[in-house]
Amino acid sequence: MNINAHLSLPDAPVGRRFRIHYLKSHAEICTRLRELGFCENAVVRCVTKGSSNIICEVCNTRVGLNTEVASGIIVSSLD
């Protein structure tokens, strides 16, 4: 994977750590994501993926997100 490539959180491989580059969604959703710890420059790791949800770890806390919401979280690889 190109280390400069940006991808949405649902496209990120399970188990790898990524840095949140930016959020792209409605202002209310971005605000709520930031309240949960999904801030720019935070490190996030996908723990597991289902057909319509993702469990990820951010700020040492596991959070479940709908894939539609998670698709607004743009990340880049830490590697």
C-alpha positions as CSV (number, residue, x, y, z in Angstrom):
1,M,0.0,0.0,0.0
2,N,1.2,3.5,-0.8
3,I,1.9,5.2,2.5
4,N,0.6,8.5,1.1
5,A,-2.6,7.0,-0.1
6,H,-5.8,8.0,1.6
7,L,-8.7,5.6,2.0
8,S,-12.0,5.5,3.9
9,L,-12.1,3.5,7.1
10,P,-14.2,0.7,5.7
11,D,-11.6,0.1,3.0
12,A,-8.8,-0.1,5.6
13,P,-7.5,-3.7,6.3
14,V,-8.4,-5.2,9.7
15,G,-5.7,-5.2,12.3
16,R,-3.5,-2.4,10.8
17,R,-3.2,1.0,12.4
18,F,-4.0,4.2,10.5
19,R,-3.9,7.9,11.2
20,I,-7.1,9.9,10.6
21,H,-6.4,12.4,7.9
22,Y,-9.8,14.2,7.9
23,L,-13.6,13.7,8.3
24,K,-16.0,14.3,5.4
25,S,-19.6,14.2,6.4
26,H,-22.4,16.4,7.7
27,A,-21.2,18.8,10.4
28,E,-23.3,17.1,13.1
29,I,-21.8,13.7,12.3
30,C,-18.3,15.1,12.2
31,T,-18.9,16.8,15.6
32,R,-20.2,13.5,17.1
33,L,-17.2,11.5,15.7
34,R,-14.8,14.0,17.2
35,E,-16.6,13.6,20.6
36,L,-16.0,9.9,20.3
37,G,-12.3,10.4,19.6
38,F,-12.2,10.2,15.8
39,C,-10.2,13.5,15.5
40,E,-7.7,14.5,12.8
41,N,-4.3,12.9,13.6
42,A,-5.8,10.3,16.0
43,V,-4.7,6.7,15.5
44,V,-7.4,4.2,14.7
45,R,-7.4,0.4,14.1
46,C,-10.1,-1.7,12.6
47,V,-10.8,-4.7,14.9
48,T,-13.5,-6.4,12.8
49,K,-15.8,-5.7,9.9
50,G,-19.3,-6.9,9.2
51,S,-21.6,-6.3,6.2
52,S,-23.0,-3.1,7.7
53,N,-20.8,-2.2,10.6
54,I,-17.2,-1.8,11.8
55,I,-15.7,-2.2,15.2
56,C,-12.6,-0.1,15.6
57,E,-10.3,1.0,18.3
58,V,-9.5,4.7,18.9
59,C,-8.1,6.3,22.1
60,N,-7.9,2.8,23.7
61,T,-11.6,2.4,23.3
62,R,-13.5,0.1,21.0
63,V,-16.4,1.8,19.1
64,G,-18.9,0.3,16.7
65,L,-19.8,2.4,13.6
66,N,-22.2,2.0,10.7
67,T,-20.2,1.6,7.5
68,E,-22.0,4.6,6.0
69,V,-20.7,6.8,8.9
70,A,-17.3,5.2,8.8
71,S,-16.9,5.9,5.1
72,G,-16.6,9.6,6.0
73,I,-13.5,8.9,8.1
74,I,-10.5,9.3,5.7
75,V,-7.3,7.6,6.9
76,S,-3.7,7.1,5.8
77,S,-1.3,4.3,6.8
78,L,1.1,4.7,9.6
79,D,3.6,2.4,7.9
